[in-house]
């Protein structure tokens, strides 16, 4: 356990360190607001929802292979099989 002298030394080191930070960066401009305990959550009104019928798209949607073919791109597919994690047997 630290002695009283060590405790006071740590306090002085901390004060000097924060004083150096204030000198370099400047003092804090706005003090933090005081803690007021737990506050109620703000209640927001429910969003206005209309029943709209969404029609399907008129044009077909492209997949990656079709898009690469149309726009002259390339598709990289990874068909490698992943090696399963080794089973570790524990013998007692």
PDB file of N, CA, C and O in Angstrom:
ATOM      1  N   UNK A   1       0.837  -1.167   0.000  1.00  0.00           N
ATOM      2  CA  UNK A   1       0.000   0.000   0.000  1.00  0.00           C
ATOM      3  C   UNK A   1       0.888   1.239   0.000  1.00  0.00           C
ATOM      4  O   UNK A   1       1.931   1.258   0.654  1.00  0.00           O
ATOM      5  N   UNK A   2       0.485   2.251  -0.718  1.00  0.00           N
ATOM      6  CA  UNK A   2       1.277   3.475  -0.848  1.00  0.00           C
ATOM      7  C   UNK A   2       1.184   4.295   0.437  1.00  0.00           C
ATOM      8  O   UNK A   2       0.146   4.343   1.097  1.00  0.00           O
ATOM      9  N   UNK A   3       2.295   4.930   0.764  1.00  0.00           N
ATOM     10  CA  UNK A   3       2.295   5.771   1.964  1.00  0.00           C
ATOM     11  C   UNK A   3       1.681   7.125   1.630  1.00  0.00           C
ATOM     12  O   UNK A   3       1.418   7.430   0.467  1.00  0.00           O
ATOM     13  N   UNK A   4       1.454   7.937   2.671  1.00  0.00           N
ATOM     14  CA  UNK A   4       0.854   9.268   2.466  1.00  0.00           C
ATOM     15  C   UNK A   4       1.725  10.132   1.568  1.00  0.00           C
ATOM     16  O   UNK A   4       1.205  10.903   0.761  1.00  0.00           O
ATOM     17  N   UNK A   5       3.047  10.017   1.697  1.00  0.00           N
ATOM     18  CA  UNK A   5       3.950  10.800   0.869  1.00  0.00           C
ATOM     19  C   UNK A   5       3.826  10.424  -0.601  1.00  0.00           C
ATOM     20  O   UNK A   5       3.858  11.288  -1.477  1.00  0.00           O
ATOM     21  N   UNK A   6       3.683   9.128  -0.866  1.00  0.00           N
ATOM     22  CA  UNK A   6       3.512   8.672  -2.245  1.00  0.00           C
ATOM     23  C   UNK A   6       2.189   9.175  -2.811  1.00  0.00           C
ATOM     24  O   UNK A   6       2.116   9.572  -3.974  1.00  0.00           O
ATOM     25  N   UNK A   7       1.150   9.157  -1.990  1.00  0.00           N
ATOM     26  CA  UNK A   7      -0.160   9.623  -2.438  1.00  0.00           C
ATOM     27  C   UNK A   7      -0.099  11.115  -2.794  1.00  0.00           C
ATOM     28  O   UNK A   7      -0.634  11.536  -3.819  1.00  0.00           O
ATOM     29  N   UNK A   8       0.539  11.887  -1.963  1.00  0.00           N
ATOM     30  CA  UNK A   8       0.659  13.318  -2.237  1.00  0.00           C
ATOM     31  C   UNK A   8       1.507  13.563  -3.471  1.00  0.00           C
ATOM     32  O   UNK A   8       1.221  14.471  -4.253  1.00  0.00           O
ATOM     33  N   UNK A   9       2.554  12.756  -3.654  1.00  0.00           N
ATOM     34  CA  UNK A   9       3.401  12.886  -4.832  1.00  0.00           C
ATOM     35  C   UNK A   9       2.591  12.612  -6.103  1.00  0.00           C
ATOM     36  O   UNK A   9       2.727  13.332  -7.092  1.00  0.00           O
ATOM     37  N   UNK A  10       1.745  11.569  -6.079  1.00  0.00           N
ATOM     38  CA  UNK A  10       0.912  11.253  -7.239  1.00  0.00           C
ATOM     39  C   UNK A  10      -0.075  12.383  -7.527  1.00  0.00           C
ATOM     40  O   UNK A  10      -0.316  12.707  -8.690  1.00  0.00           O
ATOM     41  N   UNK A  11      -0.643  12.979  -6.495  1.00  0.00           N
ATOM     42  CA  UNK A  11      -1.545  14.111  -6.695  1.00  0.00           C
ATOM     43  C   UNK A  11      -0.823  15.281  -7.359  1.00  0.00           C
ATOM     44  O   UNK A  11      -1.355  15.911  -8.272  1.00  0.00           O
ATOM     45  N   UNK A  12       0.374  15.559  -6.901  1.00  0.00           N
ATOM     46  CA  UNK A  12       1.146  16.663  -7.489  1.00  0.00           C
ATOM     47  C   UNK A  12       1.509  16.374  -8.952  1.00  0.00           C
ATOM     48  O   UNK A  12       1.448  17.270  -9.794  1.00  0.00           O
ATOM     49  N   UNK A  13       1.884  15.135  -9.252  1.00  0.00           N
ATOM     50  CA  UNK A  13       2.216  14.770 -10.630  1.00  0.00           C
ATOM     51  C   UNK A  13       0.986  14.931 -11.525  1.00  0.00           C
ATOM     52  O   UNK A  13       1.094  15.433 -12.644  1.00  0.00           O
ATOM     53  N   UNK A  14      -0.172  14.510 -11.038  1.00  0.00           N
ATOM     54  CA  UNK A  14      -1.393  14.651 -11.807  1.00  0.00           C
ATOM     55  C   UNK A  14      -1.745  16.106 -12.062  1.00  0.00           C
ATOM     56  O   UNK A  14      -2.113  16.474 -13.177  1.00  0.00           O
ATOM     57  N   UNK A  15      -1.633  16.928 -11.039  1.00  0.00           N
ATOM     58  CA  UNK A  15      -1.930  18.359 -11.195  1.00  0.00           C
ATOM     59  C   UNK A  15      -0.982  19.004 -12.208  1.00  0.00           C
ATOM     60  O   UNK A  15      -1.407  19.783 -13.061  1.00  0.00           O
ATOM     61  N   UNK A  16       0.312  18.669 -12.102  1.00  0.00           N
ATOM     62  CA  UNK A  16       1.279  19.237 -13.038  1.00  0.00           C
ATOM     63  C   UNK A  16       1.009  18.769 -14.462  1.00  0.00           C
ATOM     64  O   UNK A  16       1.134  19.548 -15.407  1.00  0.00           O
ATOM     65  N   UNK A  17       0.640  17.507 -14.619  1.00  0.00           N
ATOM     66  CA  UNK A  17       0.364  16.978 -15.950  1.00  0.00           C
ATOM     67  C   UNK A  17      -0.836  17.662 -16.589  1.00  0.00           C
ATOM     68  O   UNK A  17      -0.777  18.056 -17.754  1.00  0.00           O
ATOM     69  N   UNK A  18      -1.931  17.807 -15.834  1.00  0.00           N
ATOM     70  CA  UNK A  18      -3.106  18.476 -16.393  1.00  0.00           C
ATOM     71  C   UNK A  18      -2.861  19.967 -16.608  1.00  0.00           C
ATOM     72  O   UNK A  18      -3.429  20.560 -17.525  1.00  0.00           O
ATOM     73  N   UNK A  19      -2.025  20.575 -15.777  1.00  0.00           N
ATOM     74  CA  UNK A  19      -1.675  21.980 -16.001  1.00  0.00           C
ATOM     75  C   UNK A  19      -0.883  22.124 -17.296  1.00  0.00           C
ATOM     76  O   UNK A  19      -1.069  23.090 -18.035  1.00  0.00           O
ATOM     77  N   UNK A  20       0.009  21.155 -17.573  1.00  0.00           N
ATOM     78  CA  UNK A  20       0.772  21.199 -18.821  1.00  0.00           C
ATOM     79  C   UNK A  20      -0.152  21.013 -20.023  1.00  0.00           C
ATOM     80  O   UNK A  20       0.032  21.666 -21.050  1.00  0.00           O
ATOM     81  N   UNK A  21      -1.145  20.126 -19.904  1.00  0.00           N
ATOM     82  CA  UNK A  21      -2.103  19.944 -20.989  1.00  0.00           C
ATOM     83  C   UNK A  21      -2.917  21.211 -21.225  1.00  0.00           C
ATOM     84  O   UNK A  21      -3.135  21.604 -22.371  1.00  0.00           O
ATOM     85  N   UNK A  22      -3.371  21.858 -20.137  1.00  0.00           N
ATOM     86  CA  UNK A  22      -4.115  23.104 -20.277  1.00  0.00           C
ATOM     87  C   UNK A  22      -3.260  24.193 -20.912  1.00  0.00           C
ATOM     88  O   UNK A  22      -3.758  24.996 -21.701  1.00  0.00           O
ATOM     89  N   UNK A  23      -1.989  24.222 -20.574  1.00  0.00           N
ATOM     90  CA  UNK A  23      -1.099  25.225 -21.137  1.00  0.00           C
ATOM     91  C   UNK A  23      -0.889  24.979 -22.638  1.00  0.00           C
ATOM     92  O   UNK A  23      -0.829  25.925 -23.423  1.00  0.00           O
ATOM     93  N   UNK A  24      -0.778  23.706 -23.030  1.00  0.00           N
ATOM     94  CA  UNK A  24      -0.526  23.378 -24.425  1.00  0.00           C
ATOM     95  C   UNK A  24      -1.790  23.519 -25.277  1.00  0.00           C
ATOM     96  O   UNK A  24      -1.755  24.140 -26.339  1.00  0.00           O
ATOM     97  N   UNK A  25      -2.909  22.943 -24.814  1.00  0.00           N
ATOM     98  CA  UNK A  25      -4.143  22.943 -25.599  1.00  0.00           C
ATOM     99  C   UNK A  25      -5.078  24.094 -25.240  1.00  0.00           C
ATOM    100  O   UNK A  25      -6.034  24.354 -25.971  1.00  0.00           O
ATOM    101  N   UNK A  26      -4.831  24.768 -24.163  1.00  0.00           N
ATOM    102  CA  UNK A  26      -5.730  25.813 -23.695  1.00  0.00           C
ATOM    103  C   UNK A  26      -6.749  25.214 -22.735  1.00  0.00           C
ATOM    104  O   UNK A  26      -7.007  24.010 -22.768  1.00  0.00           O
ATOM    105  N   UNK A  27      -7.327  26.052 -21.883  1.00  0.00           N
ATOM    106  CA  UNK A  27      -8.300  25.522 -20.926  1.00  0.00           C
ATOM    107  C   UNK A  27      -9.582  25.091 -21.643  1.00  0.00           C
ATOM    108  O   UNK A  27      -9.838  25.485 -22.780  1.00  0.00           O
ATOM    109  N   UNK A  28     -10.360  24.294 -20.969  1.00  0.00           N
ATOM    110  CA  UNK A  28     -11.639  23.855 -21.530  1.00  0.00           C
ATOM    111  C   UNK A  28     -12.543  25.061 -21.687  1.00  0.00           C
ATOM    112  O   UNK A  28     -12.622  25.909 -20.798  1.00  0.00           O
ATOM    113  N   UNK A  29     -13.218  25.135 -22.810  1.00  0.00           N
ATOM    114  CA  UNK A  29     -14.051  26.303 -23.087  1.00  0.00           C
ATOM    115  C   UNK A  29     -15.422  26.215 -22.431  1.00  0.00           C
ATOM    116  O   UNK A  29     -15.923  27.201 -21.889  1.00  0.00           O
ATOM    117  N   UNK A  30     -16.022  25.042 -22.481  1.00  0.00           N
ATOM    118  CA  UNK A  30     -17.366  24.886 -21.937  1.00  0.00           C
ATOM    119  C   UNK A  30     -17.326  23.795 -20.881  1.00  0.00           C
ATOM    120  O   UNK A  30     -16.951  22.662 -21.184  1.00  0.00           O
ATOM    121  N   UNK A  31     -17.704  24.112 -19.645  1.00  0.00           N
ATOM    122  CA  UNK A  31     -17.710  23.068 -18.630  1.00  0.00           C
ATOM    123  C   UNK A  31     -18.831  22.070 -18.922  1.00  0.00           C
ATOM    124  O   UNK A  31     -19.864  22.454 -19.470  1.00  0.00           O
ATOM    125  N   UNK A  32     -18.649  20.821 -18.571  1.00  0.00           N
ATOM    126  CA  UNK A  32     -19.696  19.842 -18.831  1.00  0.00           C
ATOM    127  C   UNK A  32     -20.932  20.151 -17.990  1.00  0.00           C
ATOM    128  O   UNK A  32     -20.809  20.706 -16.898  1.00  0.00           O
ATOM    129  N   UNK A  33     -22.116  19.800 -18.482  1.00  0.00           N
ATOM    130  CA  UNK A  33     -23.321  20.073 -17.707  1.00  0.00           C
ATOM    131  C   UNK A  33     -23.341  19.198 -16.462  1.00  0.00           C
ATOM    132  O   UNK A  33     -22.822  18.082 -16.486  1.00  0.00           O
ATOM    133  N   UNK A  34     -23.925  19.678 -15.390  1.00  0.00           N
ATOM    134  CA  UNK A  34     -23.968  18.866 -14.175  1.00  0.00           C
ATOM    135  C   UNK A  34     -24.865  17.651 -14.381  1.00  0.00           C
ATOM    136  O   UNK A  34     -25.829  17.700 -15.145  1.00  0.00           O
ATOM    137  N   UNK A  35     -24.542  16.579 -13.701  1.00  0.00           N
ATOM    138  CA  UNK A  35     -25.317  15.351 -13.813  1.00  0.00           C
ATOM    139  C   UNK A  35     -26.654  15.543 -13.114  1.00  0.00           C
ATOM    140  O   UNK A  35     -26.702  15.940 -11.950  1.00  0.00           O
ATOM    141  N   UNK A  36     -27.729  15.263 -13.822  1.00  0.00           N
ATOM    142  CA  UNK A  36     -29.060  15.477 -13.257  1.00  0.00           C
ATOM    143  C   UNK A  36     -29.778  14.166 -13.002  1.00  0.00           C
ATOM    144  O   UNK A  36     -31.000  14.153 -12.852  1.00  0.00           O
ATOM    145  N   UNK A  37     -29.068  13.098 -12.952  1.00  0.00           N
ATOM    146  CA  UNK A  37     -29.704  11.812 -12.723  1.00  0.00           C
ATOM    147  C   UNK A  37     -30.314  11.292 -14.012  1.00  0.00           C
ATOM    148  O   UNK A  37     -30.068  11.827 -15.093  1.00  0.00           O
ATOM    149  N   UNK A  38     -31.095  10.266 -13.885  1.00  0.00           N
ATOM    150  CA  UNK A  38     -31.726   9.684 -15.058  1.00  0.00           C
ATOM    151  C   UNK A  38     -32.881  10.556 -15.505  1.00  0.00           C
ATOM    152  O   UNK A  38     -33.672  11.021 -14.684  1.00  0.00           O
ATOM    153  N   UNK A  39     -32.977  10.776 -16.798  1.00  0.00           N
ATOM    154  CA  UNK A  39     -34.048  11.593 -17.345  1.00  0.00           C
ATOM    155  C   UNK A  39     -34.938  10.720 -18.208  1.00  0.00           C
ATOM    156  O   UNK A  39     -34.503   9.682 -18.707  1.00  0.00           O
ATOM    157  N   UNK A  40     -36.168  11.132 -18.383  1.00  0.00           N
ATOM    158  CA  UNK A  40     -37.094  10.384 -19.224  1.00  0.00           C
ATOM    159  C   UNK A  40     -36.680  10.509 -20.683  1.00  0.00           C
ATOM    160  O   UNK A  40     -36.133  11.523 -21.117  1.00  0.00           O
ATOM    161  N   UNK A  41     -36.958   9.449 -21.418  1.00  0.00           N
ATOM    162  CA  UNK A  41     -36.710   9.491 -22.846  1.00  0.00           C
ATOM    163  C   UNK A  41     -37.762  10.363 -23.505  1.00  0.00           C
ATOM    164  O   UNK A  41     -38.923  10.344 -23.097  1.00  0.00           O
ATOM    165  N   UNK A  42     -37.377  11.122 -24.512  1.00  0.00           N
ATOM    166  CA  UNK A  42     -38.312  11.989 -25.215  1.00  0.00           C
ATOM    167  C   UNK A  42     -39.227  11.138 -26.078  1.00  0.00           C
ATOM    168  O   UNK A  42     -38.766  10.241 -26.784  1.00  0.00           O
ATOM    169  N   UNK A  43     -40.516  11.413 -26.023  1.00  0.00           N
ATOM    170  CA  UNK A  43     -41.496  10.672 -26.795  1.00  0.00           C
ATOM    171  C   UNK A  43     -41.690  11.353 -28.135  1.00  0.00           C
ATOM    172  O   UNK A  43     -41.996  12.545 -28.185  1.00  0.00           O
ATOM    173  N   UNK A  44     -41.517  10.616 -29.223  1.00  0.00           N
ATOM    174  CA  UNK A  44     -41.728  11.141 -30.556  1.00  0.00           C
ATOM    175  C   UNK A  44     -43.042  10.592 -31.092  1.00  0.00           C
ATOM    176  O   UNK A  44     -43.406   9.456 -30.789  1.00  0.00           O
ATOM    177  N   UNK A  45     -43.758  11.385 -31.883  1.00  0.00           N
ATOM    178  CA  UNK A  45     -45.008  10.868 -32.440  1.00  0.00           C
ATOM    179  C   UNK A  45     -44.723   9.747 -33.439  1.00  0.00           C
ATOM    180  O   UNK A  45     -43.654   9.685 -34.045  1.00  0.00           O
ATOM    181  N   UNK A  46     -45.705   8.867 -33.591  1.00  0.00           N
ATOM    182  CA  UNK A  46     -45.557   7.757 -34.528  1.00  0.00           C
ATOM    183  C   UNK A  46     -45.503   8.310 -35.944  1.00  0.00           C
ATOM    184  O   UNK A  46     -46.206   9.273 -36.252  1.00  0.00           O
ATOM    185  N   UNK A  47     -44.692   7.730 -36.805  1.00  0.00           N
ATOM    186  CA  UNK A  47     -44.605   8.228 -38.175  1.00  0.00           C
ATOM    187  C   UNK A  47     -45.910   7.962 -38.928  1.00  0.00           C
ATOM    188  O   UNK A  47     -46.609   6.983 -38.667  1.00  0.00           O
ATOM    189  N   UNK A  48     -46.212   8.846 -39.853  1.00  0.00           N
ATOM    190  CA  UNK A  48     -47.423   8.708 -40.656  1.00  0.00           C
ATOM    191  C   UNK A  48     -47.166   7.653 -41.729  1.00  0.00           C
ATOM    192  O   UNK A  48     -46.252   7.787 -42.543  1.00  0.00           O
ATOM    193  N   UNK A  49     -47.972   6.622 -41.717  1.00  0.00           N
ATOM    194  CA  UNK A  49     -47.791   5.521 -42.648  1.00  0.00           C
ATOM    195  C   UNK A  49     -49.026   5.419 -43.528  1.00  0.00           C
ATOM    196  O   UNK A  49     -50.152   5.368 -43.034  1.00  0.00           O
ATOM    197  N   UNK A  50     -48.807   5.389 -44.819  1.00  0.00           N
ATOM    198  CA  UNK A  50     -49.900   5.210 -45.767  1.00  0.00           C
ATOM    199  C   UNK A  50     -49.815   3.804 -46.337  1.00  0.00           C
ATOM    200  O   UNK A  50     -48.730   3.243 -46.493  1.00  0.00           O
ATOM    201  N   UNK A  51     -50.946   3.263 -46.636  1.00  0.00           N
ATOM    202  CA  UNK A  51     -50.968   1.950 -47.274  1.00  0.00           C
ATOM    203  C   UNK A  51     -50.784   2.143 -48.771  1.00  0.00           C
ATOM    204  O   UNK A  51     -51.731   2.453 -49.493  1.00  0.00           O
ATOM    205  N   UNK A  52     -49.579   1.960 -49.215  1.00  0.00           N
ATOM    206  CA  UNK A  52     -49.267   2.120 -50.630  1.00  0.00           C
ATOM    207  C   UNK A  52     -48.970   0.752 -51.217  1.00  0.00           C
ATOM    208  O   UNK A  52     -48.281  -0.067 -50.609  1.00  0.00           O
ATOM    209  N   UNK A  53     -49.491   0.524 -52.387  1.00  0.00           N
ATOM    210  CA  UNK A  53     -49.181  -0.706 -53.088  1.00  0.00           C
ATOM    211  C   UNK A  53     -47.896  -0.477 -53.881  1.00  0.00           C
ATOM    212  O   UNK A  53     -47.806   0.453 -54.682  1.00  0.00           O
ATOM    213  N   UNK A  54     -46.914  -1.328 -53.650  1.00  0.00           N
ATOM    214  CA  UNK A  54     -45.638  -1.211 -54.342  1.00  0.00           C
ATOM    215  C   UNK A  54     -45.663  -2.174 -55.513  1.00  0.00           C
ATOM    216  O   UNK A  54     -45.793  -3.385 -55.338  1.00  0.00           O
ATOM    217  N   UNK A  55     -45.539  -1.628 -56.689  1.00  0.00           N
ATOM    218  CA  UNK A  55     -45.560  -2.475 -57.872  1.00  0.00           C
ATOM    219  C   UNK A  55     -44.173  -3.053 -58.117  1.00  0.00           C
ATOM    220  O   UNK A  55     -43.172  -2.430 -57.764  1.00  0.00           O
ATOM    221  N   UNK A  56     -44.104  -4.234 -58.717  1.00  0.00           N
ATOM    222  CA  UNK A  56     -42.788  -4.822 -59.006  1.00  0.00           C
ATOM    223  C   UNK A  56     -42.063  -3.988 -60.049  1.00  0.00           C
ATOM    224  O   UNK A  56     -42.701  -3.282 -60.829  1.00  0.00           O
ATOM    225  N   UNK A  57     -40.743  -4.060 -60.072  1.00  0.00           N
ATOM    226  CA  UNK A  57     -39.991  -3.270 -61.055  1.00  0.00           C
ATOM    227  C   UNK A  57     -40.357  -3.678 -62.478  1.00  0.00           C
ATOM    228  O   UNK A  57     -40.593  -4.852 -62.763  1.00  0.00           O
ATOM    229  N   UNK A  58     -40.399  -2.698 -63.351  1.00  0.00           N
ATOM    230  CA  UNK A  58     -40.779  -2.952 -64.741  1.00  0.00           C
ATOM    231  C   UNK A  58     -39.659  -3.625 -65.529  1.00  0.00           C
ATOM    232  O   UNK A  58     -39.922  -4.393 -66.455  1.00  0.00           O
ATOM    233  N   UNK A  59     -38.426  -3.341 -65.165  1.00  0.00           N
ATOM    234  CA  UNK A  59     -37.281  -3.960 -65.834  1.00  0.00           C
ATOM    235  C   UNK A  59     -36.685  -5.016 -64.919  1.00  0.00           C
ATOM    236  O   UNK A  59     -36.773  -4.927 -63.694  1.00  0.00           O
ATOM    237  N   UNK A  60     -36.086  -6.003 -65.534  1.00  0.00           N
ATOM    238  CA  UNK A  60     -35.444  -7.051 -64.743  1.00  0.00           C
ATOM    239  C   UNK A  60     -34.212  -6.485 -64.047  1.00  0.00           C
ATOM    240  O   UNK A  60     -33.542  -5.595 -64.570  1.00  0.00           O
ATOM    241  N   UNK A  61     -33.933  -6.997 -62.902  1.00  0.00           N
ATOM    242  CA  UNK A  61     -32.765  -6.562 -62.141  1.00  0.00           C
ATOM    243  C   UNK A  61     -31.572  -7.395 -62.601  1.00  0.00           C
ATOM    244  O   UNK A  61     -31.695  -8.605 -62.795  1.00  0.00           O
ATOM    245  N   UNK A  62     -30.422  -6.753 -62.775  1.00  0.00           N
ATOM    246  CA  UNK A  62     -29.214  -7.440 -63.228  1.00  0.00           C
ATOM    247  C   UNK A  62     -28.503  -8.099 -62.057  1.00  0.00           C
ATOM    248  O   UNK A  62     -28.443  -7.547 -60.959  1.00  0.00           O
ATOM    249  N   UNK A  63     -27.972  -9.272 -62.305  1.00  0.00           N
ATOM    250  CA  UNK A  63     -27.082  -9.845 -61.304  1.00  0.00           C
ATOM    251  C   UNK A  63     -25.645  -9.478 -61.675  1.00  0.00           C
ATOM    252  O   UNK A  63     -25.421  -8.801 -62.678  1.00  0.00           O
ATOM    253  N   UNK A  64     -24.687  -9.912 -60.890  1.00  0.00           N
ATOM    254  CA  UNK A  64     -23.303  -9.476 -61.112  1.00  0.00           C
ATOM    255  C   UNK A  64     -22.740 -10.012 -62.427  1.00  0.00           C
ATOM    256  O   UNK A  64     -21.954  -9.328 -63.083  1.00  0.00           O
ATOM    257  N   UNK A  65     -23.127 -11.218 -62.818  1.00  0.00           N
ATOM    258  CA  UNK A  65     -22.602 -11.774 -64.066  1.00  0.00           C
ATOM    259  C   UNK A  65     -23.128 -11.021 -65.280  1.00  0.00           C
ATOM    260  O   UNK A  65     -22.370 -10.726 -66.205  1.00  0.00           O
ATOM    261  N   UNK A  66     -24.430 -10.707 -65.284  1.00  0.00           N
ATOM    262  CA  UNK A  66     -25.014  -9.966 -66.399  1.00  0.00           C
ATOM    263  C   UNK A  66     -24.452  -8.558 -66.480  1.00  0.00           C
ATOM    264  O   UNK A  66     -24.179  -8.063 -67.574  1.00  0.00           O
ATOM    265  N   UNK A  67     -24.274  -7.901 -65.329  1.00  0.00           N
ATOM    266  CA  UNK A  67     -23.727  -6.550 -65.319  1.00  0.00           C
ATOM    267  C   UNK A  67     -22.300  -6.531 -65.859  1.00  0.00           C
ATOM    268  O   UNK A  67     -21.929  -5.613 -66.591  1.00  0.00           O
ATOM    269  N   UNK A  68     -21.503  -7.527 -65.507  1.00  0.00           N
ATOM    270  CA  UNK A  68     -20.130  -7.585 -66.003  1.00  0.00           C
ATOM    271  C   UNK A  68     -20.115  -7.784 -67.508  1.00  0.00           C
ATOM    272  O   UNK A  68     -19.282  -7.208 -68.208  1.00  0.00           O
ATOM    273  N   UNK A  69     -21.033  -8.596 -68.004  1.00  0.00           N
ATOM    274  CA  UNK A  69     -21.079  -8.844 -69.443  1.00  0.00           C
ATOM    275  C   UNK A  69     -21.519  -7.602 -70.210  1.00  0.00           C
ATOM    276  O   UNK A  69     -20.943  -7.279 -71.249  1.00  0.00           O
ATOM    277  N   UNK A  70     -22.539  -6.900 -69.705  1.00  0.00           N
ATOM    278  CA  UNK A  70     -23.062  -5.723 -70.395  1.00  0.00           C
ATOM    279  C   UNK A  70     -22.061  -4.571 -70.365  1.00  0.00           C
ATOM    280  O   UNK A  70     -21.834  -3.915 -71.381  1.00  0.00           O
ATOM    281  N   UNK A  71     -21.468  -4.329 -69.205  1.00  0.00           N
ATOM    282  CA  UNK A  71     -20.610  -3.163 -69.041  1.00  0.00           C
ATOM    283  C   UNK A  71     -19.127  -3.470 -69.224  1.00  0.00           C
ATOM    284  O   UNK A  71     -18.286  -2.603 -68.985  1.00  0.00           O
ATOM    285  N   UNK A  72     -18.797  -4.676 -69.638  1.00  0.00           N
ATOM    286  CA  UNK A  72     -17.401  -5.008 -69.937  1.00  0.00           C
ATOM    287  C   UNK A  72     -16.540  -5.154 -68.706  1.00  0.00           C
ATOM    288  O   UNK A  72     -15.354  -4.828 -68.740  1.00  0.00           O
ATOM    289  N   UNK A  73     -17.105  -5.632 -67.634  1.00  0.00           N
ATOM    290  CA  UNK A  73     -16.344  -5.794 -66.399  1.00  0.00           C
ATOM    291  C   UNK A  73     -15.883  -7.222 -66.213  1.00  0.00           C
ATOM    292  O   UNK A  73     -15.976  -8.041 -67.127  1.00  0.00           O
ATOM    293  N   UNK A  74     -15.392  -7.510 -65.042  1.00  0.00           N
ATOM    294  CA  UNK A  74     -14.930  -8.854 -64.710  1.00  0.00           C
ATOM    295  C   UNK A  74     -15.532  -9.244 -63.368  1.00  0.00           C
ATOM    296  O   UNK A  74     -15.768  -8.397 -62.506  1.00  0.00           O
ATOM    297  N   UNK A  75     -15.773 -10.525 -63.209  1.00  0.00           N
ATOM    298  CA  UNK A  75     -16.314 -11.050 -61.958  1.00  0.00           C
ATOM    299  C   UNK A  75     -15.308 -12.041 -61.415  1.00  0.00           C
ATOM    300  O   UNK A  75     -14.835 -12.912 -62.145  1.00  0.00           O
ATOM    301  N   UNK A  76     -14.984 -11.919 -60.171  1.00  0.00           N
ATOM    302  CA  UNK A  76     -14.071 -12.840 -59.510  1.00  0.00           C
ATOM    303  C   UNK A  76     -14.880 -13.676 -58.534  1.00  0.00           C
ATOM    304  O   UNK A  76     -15.480 -13.151 -57.596  1.00  0.00           O
ATOM    305  N   UNK A  77     -14.889 -14.972 -58.763  1.00  0.00           N
ATOM    306  CA  UNK A  77     -15.619 -15.887 -57.898  1.00  0.00           C
ATOM    307  C   UNK A  77     -14.623 -16.729 -57.126  1.00  0.00           C
ATOM    308  O   UNK A  77     -13.586 -17.131 -57.655  1.00  0.00           O
ATOM    309  N   UNK A  78     -14.946 -16.989 -55.883  1.00  0.00           N
ATOM    310  CA  UNK A  78     -14.066 -17.766 -55.026  1.00  0.00           C
ATOM    311  C   UNK A  78     -14.712 -19.126 -54.788  1.00  0.00           C
ATOM    312  O   UNK A  78     -15.636 -19.250 -53.984  1.00  0.00           O
ATOM    313  N   UNK A  79     -14.224 -20.137 -55.488  1.00  0.00           N
ATOM    314  CA  UNK A  79     -14.777 -21.471 -55.344  1.00  0.00           C
ATOM    315  C   UNK A  79     -13.928 -22.370 -54.450  1.00  0.00           C
ATOM    316  O   UNK A  79     -14.181 -23.571 -54.355  1.00  0.00           O
ATOM    317  N   UNK A  80     -12.936 -21.799 -53.803  1.00  0.00           N
ATOM    318  CA  UNK A  80     -12.081 -22.619 -52.947  1.00  0.00           C
ATOM    319  C   UNK A  80     -12.893 -23.200 -51.805  1.00  0.00           C
ATOM    320  O   UNK A  80     -13.779 -22.546 -51.256  1.00  0.00           O
ATOM    321  N   UNK A  81     -12.583 -24.414 -51.461  1.00  0.00           N
ATOM    322  CA  UNK A  81     -13.226 -25.015 -50.299  1.00  0.00           C
ATOM    323  C   UNK A  81     -12.439 -24.590 -49.070  1.00  0.00           C
ATOM    324  O   UNK A  81     -11.210 -24.645 -49.038  1.00  0.00           O
ATOM    325  N   UNK A  82     -13.158 -24.181 -48.102  1.00  0.00           N
ATOM    326  CA  UNK A  82     -12.509 -23.804 -46.849  1.00  0.00           C
ATOM    327  C   UNK A  82     -12.191 -25.064 -46.064  1.00  0.00           C
ATOM    328  O   UNK A  82     -13.023 -25.964 -45.946  1.00  0.00           O
ATOM    329  N   UNK A  83     -11.001 -25.118 -45.537  1.00  0.00           N
ATOM    330  CA  UNK A  83     -10.634 -26.265 -44.722  1.00  0.00           C
ATOM    331  C   UNK A  83     -11.325 -26.130 -43.370  1.00  0.00           C
ATOM    332  O   UNK A  83     -11.257 -25.067 -42.753  1.00  0.00           O
ATOM    333  N   UNK A  84     -11.977 -27.168 -42.903  1.00  0.00           N
ATOM    334  CA  UNK A  84     -12.616 -27.080 -41.592  1.00  0.00           C
ATOM    335  C   UNK A  84     -11.562 -26.983 -40.499  1.00  0.00           C
ATOM    336  O   UNK A  84     -10.427 -27.431 -40.662  1.00  0.00           O
ATOM    337  N   UNK A  85     -11.956 -26.402 -39.409  1.00  0.00           N
ATOM    338  CA  UNK A  85     -11.034 -26.258 -38.292  1.00  0.00           C
ATOM    339  C   UNK A  85     -10.664 -27.651 -37.786  1.00  0.00           C
ATOM    340  O   UNK A  85     -11.520 -28.532 -37.710  1.00  0.00           O
ATOM    341  N   UNK A  86      -9.393 -27.850 -37.440  1.00  0.00           N
ATOM    342  CA  UNK A  86      -9.001 -29.185 -36.971  1.00  0.00           C
ATOM    343  C   UNK A  86      -9.690 -29.513 -35.657  1.00  0.00           C
ATOM    344  O   UNK A  86      -9.874 -28.657 -34.791  1.00  0.00           O
ATOM    345  N   UNK A  87     -10.065 -30.778 -35.539  1.00  0.00           N
ATOM    346  CA  UNK A  87     -10.705 -31.236 -34.308  1.00  0.00           C
ATOM    347  C   UNK A  87      -9.600 -31.583 -33.327  1.00  0.00           C
ATOM    348  O   UNK A  87      -8.693 -32.358 -33.631  1.00  0.00           O
ATOM    349  N   UNK A  88      -9.693 -31.017 -32.195  1.00  0.00           N
ATOM    350  CA  UNK A  88      -8.668 -31.258 -31.181  1.00  0.00           C
ATOM    351  C   UNK A  88      -9.213 -32.292 -30.201  1.00  0.00           C
ATOM    352  O   UNK A  88     -10.262 -32.099 -29.586  1.00  0.00           O
ATOM    353  N   UNK A  89      -8.499 -33.359 -30.077  1.00  0.00           N
ATOM    354  CA  UNK A  89      -8.918 -34.398 -29.154  1.00  0.00           C
ATOM    355  C   UNK A  89      -8.097 -34.257 -27.889  1.00  0.00           C
ATOM    356  O   UNK A  89      -6.880 -34.082 -27.929  1.00  0.00           O
ATOM    357  N   UNK A  90      -8.776 -34.335 -26.790  1.00  0.00           N
ATOM    358  CA  UNK A  90      -8.100 -34.223 -25.501  1.00  0.00           C
ATOM    359  C   UNK A  90      -8.162 -35.584 -24.845  1.00  0.00           C
ATOM    360  O   UNK A  90      -9.240 -36.151 -24.663  1.00  0.00           O
ATOM    361  N   UNK A  91      -7.020 -36.095 -24.498  1.00  0.00           N
ATOM    362  CA  UNK A  91      -6.949 -37.385 -23.837  1.00  0.00           C
ATOM    363  C   UNK A  91      -6.554 -37.151 -22.378  1.00  0.00           C
ATOM    364  O   UNK A  91      -5.662 -36.356 -22.079  1.00  0.00           O
ATOM    365  N   UNK A  92      -7.228 -37.851 -21.494  1.00  0.00           N
ATOM    366  CA  UNK A  92      -6.912 -37.741 -20.067  1.00  0.00           C
ATOM    367  C   UNK A  92      -6.279 -39.002 -19.578  1.00  0.00           C
ATOM    368  O   UNK A  92      -5.939 -39.105 -18.399  1.00  0.00           O
TER     369      UNK A  92
END
